């Protein structure tokens, strides 16, 4: 064989090998990823051609599929759309899927491995395949209360059952209408997505758990107080330095108290009273005394810096590393400012841990998955996420938080006949913007049924006059009352 033929043969063999390797790679290695890619039109036709399972709250569907006379076969319907939009997300021909629609897609479509026997049975009997239903943990009264109380303000509410971790309310405002994205009119769906993406206040961002994090402000004083109590060197009655103005080391900067107020007589106060009136100077000094390691370790025990899915991904909360913390920055971090960032979910977990004797239960939104024949495929069993603090520390913090609501900054969260524990927060952002308003707490204090966290961005309708006690505490009260049936 002459040289040109040998070269040609080598090229042909190489091309065949490349073709075989490429085909094998696509068919075997990439098959699952390609099949589940939301941009795969064949996947869309296959999924839309079968009834997708409903998403259910308290026995009532909030998302379901209805037969339609078009190429896809079934149309996804959401009602009431906006109030649950950050939970359900959307399932769209052109825009993919988010929320529960994404996180539980395999069971909603009936393609989950756990449904293998059901698929075999459908194949044998000739029955049309159907997706499974996903039953959520949400309390519709609490969800409605949170939605109504936030109103036109931008913010979020998370409510948890502190003893199980079940999510009772998960609201982000402004919401959006998932039906506008689920329409089979691809041009309209694309336009709706572009409009929502460009809209003010990020309606597509779930502010309760992901997409952005916030300075927690004075709600972080719960973490600082927990670190102090856990150290064994402090009690609720320990006297702390509480000057009207605290000069920060290695800088000309100072920290003052809200409105220039004094925290106690003679420049001193107790740890309990410092939390009750939310004394900035006392907690800033306490943070410097405890040190960065103690604050960070305590924050991480509550869940900071730890991945979490509920099953939607929760953005990790953040406490800065030592190299980023000089004494002045540490003082600011101890009162939830500087570079500390968190989600409403995380702050609800802090309150829930205190309510639950120090144990953080793993938050979850999916209670049960059932087949179309109502057979249970899976049920979520409560599990311990971490032990954040001792039972003794939790008891002390609970009493301190009760004083916040009884006679401190959180009196707007009082519920007649119910003892409420809480902590307010007013988190500074930039000089040009009003502070965020926070509240986190639980009720009843002696037998907790609900833990809650509320944020209202930039003070909501109150603006520069906003405080956590004035703006966020009444929202938390409404949600707790809804859970307690009041």
C-alpha positions as CSV (number, residue, x, y, z in Angstrom):
1,X,0.0,0.0,0.0
2,X,1.5,3.3,-1.0
3,X,1.9,6.2,1.4
4,X,-1.2,8.3,0.2
5,X,-3.5,5.3,0.7
6,X,-2.0,4.6,4.2
7,X,-2.6,8.2,5.2
8,X,-6.2,8.1,3.8
9,X,-6.9,4.9,5.7
10,X,-5.5,6.4,8.9
11,X,-7.8,9.4,8.5
12,X,-10.9,7.3,7.8
13,X,-10.2,5.0,10.8
14,X,-9.6,8.1,13.0
15,X,-12.9,9.6,11.9
16,X,-14.7,6.4,12.6
17,X,-13.2,6.2,16.1
18,X,-14.0,9.8,16.8
19,X,-17.6,9.1,15.6
20,X,-17.9,6.1,17.8
21,X,-16.4,7.8,20.9
22,X,-18.6,10.9,20.4
23,X,-21.8,8.8,19.9
24,X,-21.0,6.7,22.9
25,X,-20.3,9.7,25.0
26,X,-23.6,11.4,24.1
27,X,-25.7,8.2,24.4
28,X,-24.3,6.9,27.7
29,X,-22.3,9.6,29.6
30,X,-24.3,12.7,28.7
31,X,-27.7,11.0,28.2
32,X,-29.1,11.8,31.6
33,X,-28.0,15.4,31.6
34,X,-29.3,16.0,28.1
35,X,-32.6,14.3,28.8
36,X,-33.1,16.5,31.9
37,X,-31.9,19.7,30.3
38,X,-34.9,22.1,30.4
39,X,-33.9,23.4,27.0
40,X,-34.3,20.0,25.4
41,X,-37.5,20.3,23.3
42,X,-38.0,16.6,23.2
43,X,-37.9,16.5,27.0
44,X,-40.5,19.3,27.1
45,X,-42.8,17.4,24.7
46,X,-42.4,14.2,26.7
47,X,-43.0,16.0,30.1
48,X,-45.9,18.2,28.9
49,X,-47.5,15.2,27.1
50,X,-48.2,13.6,30.5
51,X,-50.1,15.0,33.5
52,X,-47.5,16.7,35.8
53,X,-48.3,16.1,39.4
54,X,-49.8,18.8,41.5
55,X,-48.2,20.9,44.2
56,X,-50.4,20.8,47.3
57,X,-50.9,22.9,50.4
58,X,-53.2,21.7,53.1
59,X,-55.0,19.4,50.7
60,X,-55.5,22.1,48.0
61,X,-53.5,22.2,44.8
62,X,-51.6,25.5,44.2
63,X,-50.1,24.2,41.0
64,X,-51.6,21.6,38.6
65,X,-51.8,20.5,35.0
66,X,-54.9,20.8,32.8
67,X,-55.3,19.2,29.4
68,X,-55.2,21.6,26.4
69,X,-55.6,21.2,22.7
70,X,-52.1,21.9,21.5
71,X,-48.8,20.1,20.7
72,X,-47.8,19.9,24.4
73,X,-51.0,18.4,25.8
74,X,-51.1,19.9,29.2
75,X,-51.0,23.4,30.6
76,X,-49.5,24.2,34.0
77,X,-51.9,26.3,36.2
78,X,-51.0,28.3,39.4
79,X,-53.5,29.7,41.9
80,X,-53.2,31.8,43.9
81,X,-50.1,32.5,41.8
82,X,-48.2,35.4,43.3
83,X,-48.5,34.5,46.9
84,X,-46.8,31.2,46.5
85,X,-44.7,32.2,43.5
86,X,-41.3,32.0,45.3
87,X,-42.2,28.5,46.5
88,X,-43.7,26.9,43.4
89,X,-41.5,28.7,41.0
90,X,-42.6,28.2,37.4
91,X,-42.4,25.5,34.8
92,X,-42.0,27.1,31.4
93,X,-41.5,25.9,27.8
94,X,-39.0,28.6,27.1
95,X,-37.7,29.8,30.5
96,X,-37.0,26.4,32.2
97,X,-38.1,25.8,35.8
98,X,-37.5,27.2,39.3
99,X,-38.6,26.6,42.9
100,X,-40.4,23.3,43.8
101,X,-41.1,22.8,40.1
102,X,-37.3,22.4,39.6
103,X,-36.3,20.8,42.9
104,X,-39.0,18.1,42.7
105,X,-39.1,17.8,38.9
106,X,-38.4,14.1,38.8
107,X,-41.3,13.2,41.0
108,X,-43.7,15.8,39.5
109,X,-43.0,14.3,36.0
110,X,-43.1,10.7,37.3
111,X,-39.5,10.0,36.2
112,X,-38.0,9.5,39.6
113,X,-36.2,6.3,40.4
114,X,-38.6,5.8,43.3
115,X,-41.5,5.6,40.8
116,X,-39.9,2.8,38.7
117,X,-42.4,0.2,39.8
118,X,-45.3,2.5,39.0
119,X,-43.9,3.2,35.5
120,X,-43.6,-0.6,34.9
121,X,-47.2,-1.1,36.1
122,X,-48.5,1.7,33.8
123,X,-46.6,0.2,30.9
124,X,-48.2,-3.3,31.5
125,X,-51.7,-2.0,32.0
126,X,-51.5,0.6,29.3
127,X,-52.3,3.4,31.7
128,X,-51.1,6.9,30.8
129,X,-48.1,7.8,33.0
130,X,-48.8,10.5,35.6
131,X,-46.6,12.5,37.9
132,X,-46.7,12.3,41.6
133,X,-48.1,15.0,43.9
134,X,-45.9,17.0,46.2
135,X,-47.5,18.0,49.5
136,X,-45.9,21.0,51.2
137,X,-45.5,21.8,54.9
138,X,-46.9,25.3,54.4
139,X,-49.6,26.6,56.6
140,X,-52.0,28.5,54.3
141,X,-53.2,30.9,57.1
142,X,-49.6,31.8,57.9
143,X,-48.7,32.2,54.2
144,X,-51.7,34.5,53.7
145,X,-50.9,36.5,56.9
146,X,-47.3,37.1,55.8
147,X,-48.4,38.0,52.3
148,X,-51.0,40.5,53.5
149,X,-48.8,42.0,56.2
150,X,-45.9,42.6,53.8
151,X,-48.3,44.2,51.3
152,X,-46.5,46.4,48.8
153,X,-43.3,46.5,50.8
154,X,-40.2,44.6,49.5
155,X,-39.1,41.9,51.8
156,X,-39.6,38.3,53.0
157,X,-41.0,36.2,55.8
158,X,-39.9,32.7,57.0
159,X,-41.9,30.8,59.6
160,X,-40.7,27.4,61.0
161,X,-42.0,24.8,63.3
162,X,-39.1,24.8,65.7
163,X,-39.6,21.3,66.9
164,X,-39.5,19.7,63.4
165,X,-38.0,22.2,61.0
166,X,-41.2,22.2,58.8
167,X,-41.5,25.5,56.9
168,X,-44.9,27.0,57.8
169,X,-44.6,30.2,55.7
170,X,-42.2,31.2,52.9
171,X,-43.0,34.6,51.3
172,X,-41.0,36.9,49.2
173,X,-42.3,40.3,47.9
174,X,-43.0,41.4,45.3
175,X,-44.2,38.2,43.9
176,X,-45.0,37.4,40.3
177,X,-47.7,35.5,38.3
178,X,-46.2,32.1,37.3
179,X,-49.0,31.7,34.8
180,X,-47.5,34.4,32.6
181,X,-44.4,32.3,32.3
182,X,-46.1,28.9,32.0
183,X,-48.2,29.9,29.0
184,X,-47.6,27.9,25.8
185,X,-47.4,31.1,23.8
186,X,-43.6,31.2,23.6
187,X,-43.4,34.8,22.5
188,X,-45.6,35.9,25.4
189,X,-43.7,33.7,27.9
190,X,-40.4,35.2,26.7
191,X,-41.7,38.7,27.0
192,X,-43.1,38.1,30.5
193,X,-39.7,36.7,31.6
194,X,-37.8,39.6,30.2
195,X,-40.2,42.1,31.9
196,X,-39.9,40.4,35.2
197,X,-36.2,40.2,35.0
198,X,-36.0,43.9,34.4
199,X,-38.7,44.8,36.9
200,X,-37.9,46.9,40.0
201,X,-37.3,45.0,43.3
202,X,-36.4,41.7,41.7
203,X,-39.7,39.7,41.8
204,X,-38.0,36.6,40.5
205,X,-35.5,36.6,43.4
206,X,-36.6,34.5,46.4
207,X,-35.6,37.0,49.1
208,X,-36.5,34.5,51.9
209,X,-33.8,32.0,51.0
210,X,-31.7,32.8,48.0
211,X,-30.4,35.3,45.5
212,X,-29.3,37.9,48.0
213,X,-28.2,38.2,51.6
214,X,-28.6,41.0,54.1
215,X,-26.8,42.6,57.0
216,X,-28.8,41.2,60.0
217,X,-28.4,44.2,62.2
218,X,-29.3,43.8,65.8
219,X,-30.9,40.4,65.3
220,X,-27.3,39.1,65.2
221,X,-27.0,40.1,68.8
222,X,-28.7,36.8,69.5
223,X,-25.6,35.1,68.1
224,X,-23.2,37.3,70.1
225,X,-25.2,36.8,73.3
226,X,-25.2,33.0,72.7
227,X,-21.4,33.1,72.2
228,X,-21.0,35.0,75.5
229,X,-23.3,32.6,77.5
230,X,-21.7,29.5,75.9
231,X,-18.2,30.7,77.0
232,X,-19.2,30.2,80.6
233,X,-17.9,33.7,81.5
234,X,-21.2,35.5,81.2
235,X,-24.7,35.2,82.5
236,X,-27.9,37.3,81.9
237,X,-27.0,39.4,84.9
238,X,-23.3,40.0,84.0
239,X,-22.6,43.8,84.0
240,X,-21.3,45.1,80.7
241,X,-19.7,48.4,79.7
242,X,-22.3,50.5,77.9
243,X,-21.0,54.0,77.1
244,X,-23.2,56.3,75.1
245,X,-20.5,56.4,72.5
246,X,-17.9,53.7,72.0
247,X,-14.6,54.7,70.4
248,X,-13.3,52.0,68.1
249,X,-9.6,50.9,68.4
250,X,-7.1,51.8,65.7
251,X,-9.6,54.3,64.1
252,X,-11.3,57.6,64.7
253,X,-14.7,55.9,64.1
254,X,-17.3,55.5,66.9
255,X,-20.4,53.4,67.5
256,X,-23.5,55.0,69.2
257,X,-26.9,53.7,70.2
258,X,-30.1,54.2,68.3
259,X,-31.2,57.8,68.6
260,X,-28.2,58.6,70.8
261,X,-29.8,56.9,73.7
262,X,-28.1,55.6,76.9
263,X,-28.4,51.9,77.7
264,X,-28.2,52.2,81.4
265,X,-27.0,54.3,84.3
266,X,-23.4,55.1,84.8
267,X,-22.4,53.7,81.4
268,X,-23.2,50.1,82.4
269,X,-25.9,47.6,81.8
270,X,-26.5,43.9,82.2
271,X,-26.3,41.4,79.3
272,X,-30.1,40.9,79.5
273,X,-30.9,44.6,79.5
274,X,-28.5,45.2,76.7
275,X,-30.5,42.8,74.5
276,X,-33.8,44.2,75.7
277,X,-33.0,47.7,74.6
278,X,-30.6,46.6,71.8
279,X,-27.6,48.4,73.1
280,X,-25.0,48.8,70.3
281,X,-22.1,49.9,72.4
282,X,-22.4,47.1,74.9
283,X,-22.6,44.4,72.2
284,X,-19.8,45.9,70.1
285,X,-17.5,45.9,73.1
286,X,-18.7,42.4,74.0
287,X,-17.8,41.2,70.5
288,X,-14.3,42.5,70.8
289,X,-13.9,40.9,74.2
290,X,-15.1,37.5,72.9
291,X,-13.0,37.6,69.8
292,X,-13.7,36.7,66.1
293,X,-13.3,33.0,66.6
294,X,-16.0,32.7,69.2
295,X,-18.5,34.7,67.1
296,X,-17.7,32.8,63.9
297,X,-17.9,29.4,65.6
298,X,-21.2,30.3,67.2
299,X,-22.6,31.6,63.9
300,X,-21.6,28.4,62.2
301,X,-23.3,26.3,64.9
302,X,-26.5,28.1,64.0
303,X,-26.0,27.3,60.3
304,X,-23.8,30.1,58.8
305,X,-21.5,28.9,56.1
306,X,-23.2,25.5,55.8
307,X,-24.9,24.4,52.5
308,X,-28.7,23.8,52.9
309,X,-31.5,22.8,50.6
310,X,-35.2,22.7,51.6
311,X,-35.1,21.3,48.7
312,X,-34.6,24.6,47.0
313,X,-31.0,25.8,47.6
314,X,-30.6,28.3,50.4
315,X,-27.8,30.8,50.0
316,X,-25.2,30.4,52.7
317,X,-25.0,33.1,55.4
318,X,-21.6,34.7,56.0
319,X,-19.4,35.8,58.9
320,X,-16.0,37.3,57.7
321,X,-12.7,35.5,58.2
322,X,-10.1,36.7,60.8
323,X,-7.9,38.4,58.2
324,X,-10.8,40.7,57.3
325,X,-11.5,41.7,60.9
326,X,-9.5,44.3,62.8
327,X,-11.0,45.3,66.2
328,X,-13.2,48.0,64.8
329,X,-14.6,45.7,62.1
330,X,-15.1,43.0,64.7
331,X,-17.1,45.4,66.9
332,X,-19.4,46.2,64.0
333,X,-19.7,42.6,63.1
334,X,-20.9,41.8,66.6
335,X,-23.9,44.0,66.1
336,X,-24.7,42.5,62.6
337,X,-23.1,45.1,60.5
338,X,-19.8,45.4,58.5
339,X,-19.6,42.3,56.2
340,X,-21.9,40.0,58.1
341,X,-24.7,38.7,55.7
342,X,-27.6,36.4,56.2
343,X,-30.9,35.2,54.9
344,X,-34.3,35.4,56.6
345,X,-34.2,31.6,56.6
346,X,-31.0,31.6,58.7
347,X,-32.4,34.1,61.2
348,X,-35.5,32.0,61.6
349,X,-33.2,29.0,62.3
350,X,-31.5,31.0,65.0
351,X,-34.8,31.7,66.8
352,X,-36.0,28.2,66.2
353,X,-32.9,26.8,67.8
354,X,-33.4,28.9,70.9
355,X,-37.0,27.9,71.0
356,X,-36.1,24.2,70.7
357,X,-33.7,24.0,73.6
358,X,-30.6,24.7,71.5
359,X,-31.1,22.2,68.6
360,X,-31.5,23.4,65.1
361,X,-33.9,21.2,63.1
362,X,-33.3,20.9,59.4
363,X,-35.8,23.1,57.5
364,X,-37.9,21.4,54.9
365,X,-40.9,22.3,52.7
366,X,-41.9,18.9,51.2
367,X,-43.9,16.8,53.7
368,X,-45.1,13.9,51.5
369,X,-44.8,12.7,47.9
370,X,-47.7,10.5,46.6
371,X,-48.4,8.7,43.4
372,X,-51.5,9.5,41.4
373,X,-53.1,6.5,43.2
374,X,-52.3,8.3,46.5
375,X,-49.7,5.7,47.5
376,X,-47.0,7.4,49.7
377,X,-43.6,7.4,47.9
378,X,-41.7,9.4,50.6
379,X,-42.3,11.3,53.8
380,X,-39.8,13.8,55.3
381,X,-38.7,12.8,58.7
382,X,-37.5,15.6,61.0
383,X,-33.8,15.6,61.6
384,X,-31.3,17.6,63.7
385,X,-29.3,20.0,61.6
386,X,-26.9,21.0,64.5
387,X,-26.7,21.6,68.2
388,X,-26.1,25.3,68.3
389,X,-26.2,26.0,72.1
390,X,-26.8,24.1,75.3
391,X,-30.3,23.8,76.8
392,X,-29.3,26.1,79.6
393,X,-28.2,28.8,77.2
394,X,-31.4,28.4,75.2
395,X,-33.5,28.9,78.3
396,X,-31.5,32.1,79.3
397,X,-31.8,33.5,75.8
398,X,-35.5,32.7,75.7
399,X,-36.1,34.7,78.9
400,X,-34.0,37.6,77.6
401,X,-36.0,37.6,74.3
402,X,-39.3,37.6,76.2
403,X,-38.1,40.8,77.9
404,X,-37.5,42.4,74.5
405,X,-41.2,41.9,73.6
406,X,-42.5,42.6,77.1
407,X,-40.8,45.9,77.7
408,X,-38.0,46.5,75.1
409,X,-37.7,47.3,71.4
410,X,-40.2,44.5,70.3
411,X,-43.4,45.5,72.1
412,X,-45.2,45.6,68.7
413,X,-45.0,41.8,68.6
414,X,-47.0,41.3,71.7
415,X,-49.9,38.9,71.3
416,X,-52.7,39.1,74.0
417,X,-52.7,36.0,76.2
418,X,-49.5,34.6,74.6
419,X,-45.9,35.1,75.8
420,X,-43.7,36.1,72.8
421,X,-39.9,36.0,72.6
422,X,-38.2,38.2,70.0
423,X,-35.4,40.4,68.8
424,X,-35.6,43.5,66.6
425,X,-33.0,44.7,64.1
426,X,-32.4,47.8,62.2
427,X,-29.6,47.2,59.7
428,X,-27.8,50.0,58.0
429,X,-27.0,49.7,54.3
430,X,-25.7,52.8,52.6
431,X,-25.8,56.5,53.4
432,X,-28.2,57.0,50.5
433,X,-30.7,54.3,51.5
434,X,-32.9,53.7,54.5
435,X,-32.0,50.8,56.8
436,X,-33.6,47.3,56.6
437,X,-36.1,46.4,59.3
438,X,-35.8,43.0,60.9
439,X,-37.6,41.0,63.5
440,X,-37.1,37.4,64.6
441,X,-38.7,35.4,67.4
442,X,-41.0,32.6,68.5
443,X,-44.3,31.9,70.3
444,X,-45.5,30.8,72.7
445,X,-42.3,31.3,74.6
446,X,-42.9,28.4,77.0
447,X,-44.2,26.0,74.4
448,X,-43.0,27.2,71.0
449,X,-45.2,26.3,67.9
450,X,-43.7,28.8,65.5
451,X,-40.4,30.7,64.9
452,X,-40.3,33.5,62.5
453,X,-38.0,36.0,60.8
454,X,-39.1,39.1,58.9
455,X,-37.1,41.5,56.8
456,X,-38.5,44.7,55.1
457,X,-36.0,46.2,52.7
458,X,-35.0,49.8,53.4
459,X,-37.8,50.3,55.9
460,X,-40.6,49.7,53.5
461,X,-43.3,52.4,53.6
462,X,-41.7,53.9,56.7
463,X,-38.4,54.7,55.1
464,X,-35.8,56.5,57.2
465,X,-38.1,56.4,60.2
466,X,-38.1,52.6,60.1
467,X,-37.0,50.3,62.9
468,X,-37.4,46.6,63.3
469,X,-39.7,47.1,66.2
470,X,-41.9,49.5,64.2
471,X,-42.0,47.8,60.8
472,X,-41.1,44.1,61.1
473,X,-42.4,43.2,64.5
474,X,-46.1,43.7,63.6
475,X,-45.7,41.5,60.5
476,X,-44.1,38.7,62.7
477,X,-47.0,39.1,65.1
478,X,-49.6,38.5,62.3
479,X,-47.8,35.4,61.2
480,X,-47.5,34.0,64.7
481,X,-51.1,34.7,65.4
482,X,-52.1,32.9,62.2
483,X,-50.1,29.8,63.2
484,X,-51.6,29.8,66.7
485,X,-55.1,30.2,65.3
486,X,-55.8,33.6,66.8
